[in-house]
Amino acid sequence: MTDRSATRRLGLSRAGAALARGWRVVSWYVKEVVGENDYEHYVTHLRRHHPDTQPMSRREFERAKLDRMDTDPQARCC
């Protein structure tokens, strides 16, 4: 009986890991589509390509992003 219960626990553990991995992938995809990760991408780019430049705060970045969207409505999907 212990072999069977150990196998069952292993199967549940693998299923749980697969479910968690799937959730992370879906979560990452949704964040990319809606632009939630834009600030992190901006900071990463700035540190990699312009290390002497001080990045904007998240609030400043979001404000600039909204201003760009208002001045160029063709860039939006809707």
Secondary structure by P-SEA (a helix, b strand, c coil): caaaaaaaaaaaaaaaaaaaaaaaaaaaaaaaaaccaaaaaaaaaaaacccccccccaaaaaaaaaaaaaaccccccc
